[in-house]
Amino acid sequence: MRAAIKTVDVFTSLPFRGNPVAVVLDADGLSAERMQQVAHWMNLSETTFVLPPTAPGADYRLRIFTPGGELPFAGHPTIGSAHALLEAGIVAPRDGVLVQECGAGLVRLQVEDASDGARWIAFDLPPATFTALAPGDAAELEAILGVPPAHGARPFLVDVGARWVVAQLPHAQAVLDCRPDLARMAIQDRRGRHTGVVIFGAYPEGSPARIETRAFAPAHGVPEDPVCGSGNGAMAAYLRHTGQASAFEGEFLVSQGAMVGRAGVLRLSISQDRIRVGGQCVTCIDGTLNL
């Protein structure tokens, strides 16, 4: 069996500067075991497999695998897969909208072609649920990170399909300086069934990006995710849940990836009824996979 495959760099317009995802464009007939084998071999943070939709109103169905397991939803694979399908002419937006079916349900994507030729693809974050970390788990997280949280900031487990522990640090430089104990983090994440940990901190007013984030998922074989859509969506949900969204009205930019040699940029918007995560993409590999 042969299938078309693209490797797409997400949250960047420059090759090799964002977060790559491998997209198998026709995975009909592949078993879950085979998909997992391919994802493990690709050894990217995620590999996706496109299937015919089963839900009314969906344009396509997506299964998302890390090297170590399947996820019901993830952000940069969602945007990168939409880019690959649009580029291949397999789907077309209706009134600027695509609908993806995945383990977390139906995900709405907005496709915006800007006047300068840039294409932005954004997804509406699935509904989030929040669980405050127990005091002992919060203390363990602080020890893992080696950095105290921002004053008064409690870490929460934010479930958006992917289950991220979100911790707010005092400022952006504290995020860049953080050197977490990843082996210890993996133990805590496996025990709590977490996808991983997102840390974030704000930049001073007037900076090109408002927030710096980093995302770690060592329990899934991803020590540090270069640029993470669901993690940034969970961070935005955290801001709204903790009453900080008013400081980030309208659209704002988030940067991620500097510590792993990337330069990812995400465009976020937060309102009472919606969180939207967007970015640009560029295809780096376009070929055929022998299955």
C-alpha positions as CSV (number, residue, x, y, z in Angstrom):
1,M,0.0,0.0,0.0
2,R,1.2,3.5,-0.9
3,A,-0.1,6.8,0.5
4,A,0.7,10.4,-0.2
5,I,2.4,12.1,2.8
6,K,3.4,15.7,3.5
7,T,5.5,17.0,6.3
8,V,4.3,20.5,7.2
9,D,6.0,23.0,9.4
10,V,3.3,24.7,11.6
11,F,3.2,28.1,13.2
12,T,5.7,29.6,10.9
13,S,6.0,30.8,7.3
14,L,9.7,29.8,7.1
15,P,10.8,26.2,6.6
16,F,12.4,24.4,9.6
17,R,11.4,27.2,12.0
18,G,8.1,25.9,13.4
19,N,6.7,22.5,14.6
20,P,6.6,19.7,12.0
21,V,3.8,17.3,11.6
22,A,3.6,14.3,9.2
23,V,0.3,14.0,7.4
24,V,-0.7,10.7,5.8
25,L,-3.4,11.9,3.4
26,D,-5.2,8.6,2.8
27,A,-5.1,6.3,5.7
28,D,-8.3,4.3,5.0
29,G,-7.6,0.7,5.6
30,L,-4.7,1.2,8.1
31,S,-5.1,-0.4,11.5
32,A,-4.5,1.6,14.7
33,E,-1.4,-0.6,15.3
34,R,0.0,0.3,11.9
35,M,-0.6,4.0,12.5
36,Q,1.2,3.8,15.8
37,Q,4.1,2.0,14.2
38,V,4.4,4.7,11.5
39,A,4.2,7.5,14.1
40,H,6.9,5.9,16.2
41,W,9.1,5.5,13.1
42,M,8.5,9.1,12.0
43,N,9.5,10.2,15.5
44,L,7.9,13.6,15.2
45,S,5.8,15.0,18.1
46,E,2.7,14.0,16.1
47,T,1.8,12.1,12.9
48,T,-1.7,12.4,11.6
49,F,-3.8,10.0,9.5
50,V,-6.7,11.3,7.3
51,L,-9.8,9.2,7.0
52,P,-13.3,9.7,5.5
53,P,-15.6,11.5,7.9
54,T,-18.3,9.6,9.8
55,A,-20.0,12.6,11.5
56,P,-22.5,14.8,9.6
57,G,-21.0,18.1,8.6
58,A,-17.4,17.0,8.9
59,D,-15.1,17.5,5.9
60,Y,-12.6,14.8,7.0
61,R,-11.7,12.6,10.0
62,L,-8.3,12.8,11.7
63,R,-6.4,10.4,14.0
64,I,-3.4,11.9,15.8
65,F,-0.5,9.8,17.1
66,T,2.6,10.7,19.1
67,P,5.5,8.3,19.1
68,G,4.0,6.8,22.2
69,G,0.2,6.9,21.9
70,E,-2.9,8.4,20.3
71,L,-4.4,11.8,21.2
72,P,-8.0,12.8,20.8
73,F,-7.0,16.3,19.8
74,A,-3.9,18.3,19.3
75,G,-3.4,21.8,17.9
76,H,-0.5,22.0,15.5
77,P,-1.5,18.7,13.9
78,T,-5.0,20.0,13.3
79,I,-3.7,23.2,11.6
80,G,-0.9,21.4,9.7
81,S,-3.3,18.6,8.5
82,A,-5.8,21.2,7.2
83,H,-3.0,23.0,5.4
84,A,-1.9,19.7,3.7
85,L,-5.4,18.8,2.7
86,L,-6.1,22.3,1.3
87,E,-2.7,22.3,-0.6
88,A,-3.5,18.8,-2.1
89,G,-7.0,20.0,-3.2
90,I,-8.7,17.2,-1.1
91,V,-10.9,19.7,0.8
92,A,-12.1,23.2,0.2
93,P,-13.4,25.6,2.9
94,R,-17.1,26.6,2.8
95,D,-17.4,30.3,3.6
96,G,-13.9,30.1,5.0
97,V,-14.7,27.2,7.3
98,L,-13.5,23.6,7.5
99,V,-14.8,21.0,10.0
100,Q,-12.5,18.3,11.3
101,E,-13.8,15.2,13.0
102,C,-11.4,13.7,15.6
103,G,-11.4,11.9,19.0
104,A,-12.5,15.1,20.8
105,G,-15.5,15.6,18.5
106,L,-16.0,18.2,15.7
107,V,-13.4,21.0,15.5
108,R,-14.2,24.2,13.5
109,L,-11.3,25.8,11.5
110,Q,-11.3,29.2,10.0
111,V,-9.2,29.7,6.8
112,E,-8.2,33.2,6.1
113,D,-6.2,34.2,3.0
114,A,-4.6,37.6,3.7
115,S,-4.0,40.3,1.1
116,D,-0.3,39.7,1.3
117,G,-0.7,36.1,0.2
118,A,-0.3,34.6,3.6
119,R,-2.8,31.9,4.7
120,W,-3.8,31.7,8.4
121,I,-5.6,28.7,9.7
122,A,-7.2,28.8,13.1
123,F,-9.1,26.3,15.2
124,D,-11.8,26.9,17.8
125,L,-10.5,25.3,21.0
126,P,-12.8,22.5,22.2
127,P,-14.5,23.2,25.6
128,A,-12.1,23.1,28.4
129,T,-12.5,21.6,31.9
130,F,-10.3,22.7,34.9
131,T,-9.0,20.8,37.9
132,A,-6.8,22.6,40.4
133,L,-3.7,20.5,41.3
134,A,-3.7,19.2,44.8
135,P,-1.2,21.0,47.1
136,G,1.2,18.0,47.1
137,D,1.1,17.7,43.3
138,A,1.6,21.5,42.9
139,A,4.6,21.3,45.2
140,E,6.0,18.4,43.2
141,L,5.5,20.4,40.0
142,E,7.4,23.4,41.4
143,A,10.2,21.1,42.4
144,I,10.2,19.6,38.9
145,L,10.3,23.0,37.3
146,G,12.8,24.5,39.7
147,V,11.0,27.8,39.4
148,P,8.3,29.3,41.7
149,P,5.0,30.2,40.1
150,A,3.9,33.8,39.6
151,H,2.5,35.3,42.8
152,G,-0.8,33.8,43.6
153,A,-1.0,31.7,40.5
154,R,-2.2,28.1,41.0
155,P,-1.5,25.4,38.4
156,F,-4.5,23.8,36.8
157,L,-5.0,20.6,34.8
158,V,-6.7,22.0,31.7
159,D,-8.4,19.3,29.6
160,V,-9.1,20.4,26.0
161,G,-8.9,16.8,24.6
162,A,-5.2,17.0,25.3
163,R,-4.7,17.2,29.1
164,W,-2.2,19.9,29.9
165,V,-1.0,21.0,33.3
166,V,-0.7,24.8,33.0
167,A,1.7,26.8,35.2
168,Q,2.1,30.6,35.1
169,L,5.6,31.8,35.8
170,P,6.6,35.3,36.9
171,H,7.7,36.5,33.5
172,A,8.8,35.4,30.0
173,Q,12.5,35.2,31.0
174,A,11.7,32.8,33.8
175,V,10.1,30.6,31.1
176,L,13.2,30.7,28.9
177,D,15.5,30.0,31.9
178,C,13.5,27.0,33.2
179,R,15.3,23.7,33.1
180,P,12.8,21.1,34.2
181,D,13.5,17.6,35.5
182,L,11.9,15.7,32.6
183,A,12.3,12.2,34.0
184,R,10.5,13.3,37.2
185,M,7.9,15.1,35.1
186,A,7.1,12.0,33.1
187,I,6.4,10.1,36.4
188,Q,4.0,12.7,37.6
189,D,2.3,12.9,34.2
190,R,1.8,9.2,33.9
191,R,0.4,9.1,37.3
192,G,-2.1,11.9,36.6
193,R,-2.7,10.8,32.9
194,H,-1.5,14.3,31.8
195,T,-0.4,15.0,28.2
196,G,2.3,17.2,29.7
197,V,3.1,20.5,31.2
198,V,2.8,24.0,29.7
199,I,4.6,27.0,31.3
200,F,4.1,30.6,30.3
201,G,5.0,34.1,31.3
202,A,4.3,37.6,30.0
203,Y,6.6,39.9,28.1
204,P,6.8,43.6,29.0
205,E,4.3,45.9,27.2
206,G,5.4,46.8,23.7
207,S,7.2,43.5,23.0
208,P,6.4,41.8,19.6
209,A,4.9,38.9,21.5
210,R,2.8,39.2,24.6
211,I,3.6,35.8,26.0
212,E,6.3,33.2,25.9
213,T,5.3,29.5,26.3
214,R,7.0,26.2,26.5
215,A,5.4,22.7,26.4
216,F,6.9,19.4,27.7
217,A,5.4,16.0,27.1
218,P,8.1,13.5,28.2
219,A,5.5,10.8,29.1
220,H,4.6,10.7,25.4
221,G,8.1,10.6,24.1
222,V,8.3,14.4,23.4
223,P,10.8,16.1,25.8
224,E,9.9,19.6,24.5
225,D,7.3,20.4,21.9
226,P,8.7,23.1,19.6
227,V,5.4,25.0,19.1
228,C,2.2,23.6,20.6
229,G,-1.3,24.6,19.5
230,S,-3.4,22.7,22.1
231,G,-1.0,23.8,24.9
232,N,-1.3,27.4,23.9
233,G,-5.1,27.0,23.7
234,A,-5.0,25.5,27.2
235,M,-2.9,28.5,28.4
236,A,-5.5,30.9,26.9
237,A,-8.3,28.9,28.6
238,Y,-6.3,29.2,31.9
239,L,-6.1,33.0,31.4
240,R,-9.9,33.2,31.0
241,H,-10.6,30.8,33.9
242,T,-8.3,32.8,36.3
243,G,-9.8,36.2,35.3
244,Q,-6.8,37.4,33.4
245,A,-8.3,37.5,29.9
246,S,-9.2,41.2,30.0
247,A,-5.5,42.0,29.8
248,F,-5.4,40.2,26.4
249,E,-8.4,41.4,24.6
250,G,-8.6,41.0,20.8
251,E,-5.8,39.1,19.0
252,F,-2.3,38.8,20.4
253,L,0.9,36.9,19.5
254,V,2.6,34.2,21.4
255,S,6.2,33.0,20.8
256,Q,7.5,29.5,21.4
257,G,10.4,27.3,20.4
258,A,13.5,29.5,21.1
259,M,15.0,26.9,23.4
260,V,14.9,24.2,20.7
261,G,16.1,26.4,17.9
262,R,12.7,27.3,16.5
263,A,10.8,30.6,16.1
264,G,7.2,29.7,16.3
265,V,4.5,32.4,16.3
266,L,0.8,31.8,17.2
267,R,-2.1,34.1,17.0
268,L,-4.6,33.8,19.9
269,S,-7.9,35.4,20.6
270,I,-9.9,35.0,23.8
271,S,-13.6,35.9,24.3
272,Q,-16.3,34.7,26.6
273,D,-17.7,32.3,24.1
274,R,-14.6,31.3,22.1
275,I,-10.9,30.7,22.2
276,R,-9.2,30.6,18.8
277,V,-5.6,29.5,18.0
278,G,-4.1,30.3,14.6
279,G,-0.9,30.2,12.6
280,Q,0.7,29.8,9.3
281,C,2.2,26.7,7.7
282,V,4.8,25.7,5.1
283,T,5.2,22.3,3.5
284,C,8.7,20.9,3.7
285,I,8.3,17.4,2.3
286,D,5.8,16.2,-0.3
287,G,6.1,12.5,-1.2
288,T,4.8,8.9,-0.9
289,L,4.9,6.5,2.0
290,N,5.2,2.8,1.4
291,L,3.0,1.0,3.9
